[in-house]
Amino acid sequence: MSKRAIITGITGQDGSYLAELLLSKEYEVVGVVRRTSAPNYGRIQHLIDRVTLRPADLLDQLSLIRLIDEVRPHEFYNLAAMSFVPASWDQPMLTGEFNAQGVTRVLEAIRQVDPKIHLYQASSSEMFGKVREVPQNELTPFYPRSPYGVSKVFAHYITVNYRESYDLYAVSGILFNHESPRRGLEFVTRKITDAVARIKLGLATTLALGNLDAHRDWGFAGDYVKAMWMMMQRERAEDYVIATGVSHSVRDLVELAFGHVGLDWRKHVTLDPKLIRPAEVEHLVGDSSKARAQLGWEPTVDFAGLVKMMVDADLDRLTAAPQVAGPVSTS
């Protein structure tokens, strides 16, 4: 008998890769979509005839109860969130409603309808924020530095609380930054690779960036969704840090991306103080030794391979559909 899984956030980067993975394992996949005036199915267009899309919303408890009651999934992957960190300062209340109380609504719906459902909650390395130790593991104290990070800490602990209070199978994956050609253009990695492709093709001349010295542990999203699935197959629900264990600066990423197409980044990158966060997270690097030992998980794409993959994908996309020339800005 094939398993059924619900994925919230199926139209996002991680949701699309996870849907592909579950379909390859012969799951019946139900994706949750919010009602919008313009559907955003670009990342799952190639899967649209193989998945079922159902309306529900993390802000609407009844829609979640109805969804779970009608689908009766074996696994529930909660990937939906207000996921762009800078925007969380502009909309801190909404960020909390989606990322914190939204998770509580999911947990409560599962508890009421069928407590045997396995739940995956997407936690984040942004919870570590102003890091207390390097590298960070499952026992490192949290010190979030944005409304996004704060909301994810609430979601993480409410997941632990429901697991321990109600004996739910609920796991949190503390995933460090993971990127791909499907990453949104507002994220710094994709903003850089898209700009590099535009500049190389003569469609733009400059790229404005903020803090070049921020360090992140960047991996490939396709590798990280495998870890999500692996966590859900274990007999006992536990939380895991998923990371490459290697840290790079934004400057490293810029140098590599421009160098991949034979350009000198210093001739094209400008610094804009307005793009620096109110409270920066300086040095995130994860220790995923627990996941490697217990799950057998390993990343397959390194940093250089990831950046080149993304630049090449943006070159292919822009070559197929040329854009109007102009400056690239991150504002």
N, C-alpha and C positions, 0 to 999 in steps of 0.2 A: 504494500500500500504506500503510495507516495505521500510525503508530508505536505502540509499546507503552511505557508508563512505569510504574515502580514508585514509589509514594509511601509512605515511612514517616511516621507522624504524620498520616495522612489524616483522623483524627477530630478533629484540632485546628483552630484558627482558620486557619492558613496552608494546611494540608492540604486543607481543604474548599474554599477559594477556588482553590487550584491545581488541584484535581480538576475544578472547574467550567470553568476556563480550558482545560485539556487536552481535556476532552470537547467543548468548543466548537470545538476544532481537530481533532476526529475522532480523537483518540488512543484506544487501548485502555488503560484505567486499572486498575491493580492496586494496591489499598491494603493496607498491612501493618497487622495488628491483633494486639495481645497478648491472650492468653487471660485473660479476667477473669470474675469471677462475675456482674457486671452490665455488659453491653456499653454503651459510651458513644458511640452513633451519632447523637446529636441534631443535630450540625452537618452531617451528610451524609445525613440521613434522606431528603431530597428527591432524592438521587443514588443511593440504595441499589440500585435496579434497573438502574443504568447502569455500575456499577463492580463489579469482582471483589475480594472481600476474602480475604486469605490470612494464615494465622497465621505469625508469625516474631517474633524478639526480638533486640534489639541486644546482649543479654547471652549469646546462644546462637549461636556461630559456625556450627555445623552447620545450624541453621534458615535462616541467611542464604544459605549455599552452596546448599542445596536449593531455596530460593525462586528465586534468580537462575538456577540451572540449569534449573528447570522453566518459568519465565516467559520467560527470554531477552529482557529489555527492551532497548530502544534507549537509554532514559534512566532514571536512578535519582535520585530526589530524596530526600535524607535530611533530613527535617524533624523526626524524632522526637528528643526530648531531655527531660531534667529541666529544664523551662524557667522555673520560678518562682524568681527569684533569692533571695528570703529563705529559701526552703526548703533552699537549697544549704548553708546553715550548719548546719541540723539534720541533713542527710544528705550530708555532703561525700564520703564514700567512694562511695556509690551514684551521686551526681552525676558523679563521675569515671568510674565504670564505664560509665554510659550515654553521657555527652557526649564523653568522650575515647577510652577503649578501644572503645566501641561503634562509633565512626567508623573506628577501625583495623580492626575486624572487617569492616565493610562494604567498605572499600578492599581488604582481603586477599581477601575473597570474590569481588569483581569481578576482581581480578588473576588469581585461580586459574581462574575459570569463563570469563570473556570480557572481556579487557582493552580491547575496543573500545567497551564501554558508556560513555556519558557520565554522569558523576556530578556532582550539585549538592550541596554541603555548606552547611548553614545556619550561617554564622558570625554574630557578634553585635557590636554596638557596645560591649557590656559588656567586651569585650577591651581597649578603650582605657582604661577605668577612671579612674584619676587622670591626666587627660589631659595630654599633653606639649605639645600645641598646639591652637589653636582656629581654624578647624574641623579635624576629623580626616579624613584621606584614606587611600588605600591604603598610603602610605609612613609614616604616623604610627606611632611605636613603641607597643607595647602595655604597659599597666601595670594588669592586672586587679585588682579590689578585692573579689572574692567568690570562693568555690569555683566558682560557676557560670562566672564570667569566666575563671578559670584553666583550667577544663576546656575551654572554648571555644578558648582560645589553643592548647592541645595539639591539639585537633581541626583547627584551622586549619593549623597547621604540619605535622601528619602528612599532611594532604591535599596541601599543597605538596610535601612530601617524596616521596609516592608519584607525584605528577605528574612530578617531575623525575627520580626514580630508575627508574621503570618505564614512563615515557611514557604514563601514563593521561590520559584526558581528564577532569580533575577540577577543578571551579571552586568557589570559595567566594564566597558573597554576604555581605558584611559589612553586614547590615541594621540600621539604626537602628530605634528603637521604632516599631512599626506596630500599629494598633488597628482595631477594628471592633465592630459589635454582637455578633459571635461571640467576642469576647475573653472569657477566663475571668473569673469574678466575683472571683477573688483578686487580679487585677492592678489597680493603682491607678486607671487610667482607667475601667475598667468598674465598679469599686467605687464611684467617684464618680457615674457616670451612673446606675447602678442606685439609689443612695441618693437622688439628686435626684428620680428618678421616684417612689420610695417616699414621700419627704417631700411632694412635690407632691400625691400621691394620698391623703395622710393615713395612710399605712401605717407611717411612721416619723417621728422628730422630729430625730434627730441623726446625725452622721457623724464618726467618730474617724479622724484622719489623723496621720501622723508629720511628715516634713520637707516643708514647703510651698515651700521655696526651691530644691529640686533642679530642675535644668533638663534637659529632654529634647527631642529632635528627633522629633516625633510625626507619622507619616503613616498612610495608609489601607492596610490589609493587601491589599485587592484590587488596588491599584496595585503593591505590592511583589512579588506573585507573578508579575506580568507580567515584571518584571525578571529573576526567576529563569529563566523560560523563555527570555528573550532571551539571557541569558548562555550557555545550553546550545546555541544555534543557531550560534554563531560558529565559524569554522574553527579558531581557536586558543583554548585554555583559559586564561583569565585571571581574576583576582579583582577584584571591584568593590564599592565603597561605594555603598549605596543609602540615600538620605536626602532630606529636603525642603530642608535647608540653613537651616531656620528653627528657633530654639530658643524654648521656652516653659517657664515654671515650673509646678509643680503648682498654685500659687496662681492662675495665669492660667487653668488648666483648670477649677478650682473656680469661679472668678468667672463664667466663660463658661457653664458647665453650669447653675449656679443661676440666672444671669441669663436664660438661654433660657426658663425657665418662670416668670420674674417673681418670684424669691425672692432675698432678701439672704443670702448664704452665711454672713456673720458671726453670724447668729442660729442657725445649725444646726451649724457645724463646731467640733469640739473637738480639741485637740492632745493626743496621747498619746505620751510619750517612749519607751514600750516598742515603738513601731512604727518607730523610727529604726534603720536598719541599723548593724551594728558598724563598717563602713567604707563611707561613702557615696560615690557617684559624683555629682559636683556638676554638671558642665557638658558634656553631650554634644551636639554639633551636627556633622552630617556634610557633607563636600564630595563631592557625587556628580557632579562635572563630567566625570570619565572615563566614567561610565555614560551621561551625557547626550550626550556627543560620540560615543562608539563604538557604543552600543546604540540611541541615539535615544529613550531612556527619559525620561519626564517624569511627575511626580506630577499627578494630576487632581483630588484632593480636598485642600483646604487645612485648616488646623487648626480654624478655626471651623466649617467644614462637617462635619468629622469628629466634633467634640464634639456638635453638634446632631443629626447622624445617630444617634449612639449614645444620646443622651437620648431622642429620639423613639422609637427601637426599644424601649427599656426601658419607656417609657410605654405603648406598644402592647401589649407582652408582659404587663405587670402589670394593665393594664385588662382584658385578655382572661381573665386568671386571677388574681383578687385574692388578695393575701397577708394573713397575720395581721399586725396592727400591732405595731411594736416598734422599739427603737433599732437603728441600723446601726453595726457596729463592724468595724474592719479587723484585729482581733487574730486 
